[in-house]
Amino acid sequence: MSESPERRRRLQRLGTHLEQEQPVLLALLPQFEALDRVAMDLGLLQPHQSYADLISWWPVIAVLGTFSAGKSTFINHFLDQSLQRTGIQAVDDKFTVISYSNDPESRILPGIALDADPRFPLYRISQRLEEPGAAQRIDTYLQLKTSSSPALIGKILIDSPGFDADAQRDAVLRITHHIIDQSDLVLVFFDARHPEPGAMADTLQHLVATTVRRADAQKFLYVLNQIDAAANEDNPEEIVAAWQRAVAQAGLRSGPFYRIYNSTVAVPIRDPGTRERFERKRDTDLAEITARMAQLPTDRAYRIIQLLEEKIRELETGYLPWLRVFLERWRGRTLKYEALLLATVLVLLIALVLLTPVGIVLAEIEAILAGFWWLGAAAAVLVLGVALLVHGRVSRLAGEQVVSEITRDLREPWLRDALTLAMRRHLTPWRALLVYLHRQPLGWTGRNRRRLERIGSEARNYVQVLNDHFTGSGEKDRAAKD
């Protein structure tokens, strides 16, 4: 199975982009291409697909929260650029993906730019919305903005529309959950100027309750923004405690809770001691948040290697064992049907012989063969051809039943779709004739086994390359040798 030109162009664009922003990851791209080749040989991937499309190669920071909780102001502060509009009320009802560009002029692109580009974490999100015409209306949910801020190099920011529990749409929630899954860091913003979190129960349910059951719950940071509103009453601890109780009631029992505000739009704090205390706490919390964001490119690099190793394990311990099970089921069912068919034919022949005098039948056959010897050869060829045709049809029928069982019995979409595709490769007319020879899946050759071992070895070795890059140990070793 040969790759499609579309796939080749996508990977070339990804390579160019990595060379500009994440060169340390560029050497991993050939390993993904080699793994794609093995999967395509096995029929588990279609020619236009690639495992490299399953993950964002840039760390993703999602900024979620309630209306006017200061999300856009925080993003502008981080970028040191007035990119996002700010205001008392919600000013944007779209998810905004912010990506780096060396063009100093910021550009706004429609949602299809995200839906159709595998380099971004919302690739093919329209297929997840499960509503008619979602692909045509994707621009109502998404937009892409570019920024030349150096702080954005090697990262992707996603600014969400504010959550309004009374106006939640299924599409918005689906996109939100997908973004959370794809993100390396999720900043959940709350507005300290509205210290009645009980009224936000539905919003907290959407933003918090689903996080506590996640294995990656540590990537959530809860930010109580605009805490300067509590300065003149000097009661920040009471406000924080109220929000912590509300978050705990929504299901979260622990987790970092940060208090920040933007000094350019802050409420004037009259008491110098209070102002100094608020500023010190704000600066400490902002520094911790910024440090987590700065660490993300390192974390993402290791996550990409983990994905590569995970896909190798899935192929070896997931796809292949299941594929062998279904191939064995196909062979067994074909043999069962052919045995039943052969038994039926034998019964009919026996009945025919019993109902016809044997001597007459044998005499007639002997007379025909004596006069026309070639009819015997032609009859044998005809019988063989019919037998092969029937065998092929029976094999195809048994194989299609097995494919239906894959669709019915397997719940995991990634496993079901891949095995269906791989199984159908065996059901071509010529391969169906050879059903009893398929002891190993098509494409599982010695060459591909060695290729898979080599990919796994390269992935493990690349961990050391990343360690040297991010810790500087490689430079120290070279300096010692010099």
Summary of the structure (lengths in Angstrom):
residues: 482
radius of gyration: 32.1
end to end distance: 49.0
largest distance: 123.2
contacts: 1444
relative contact order: 0.11
helix: 64%
strand: 9%
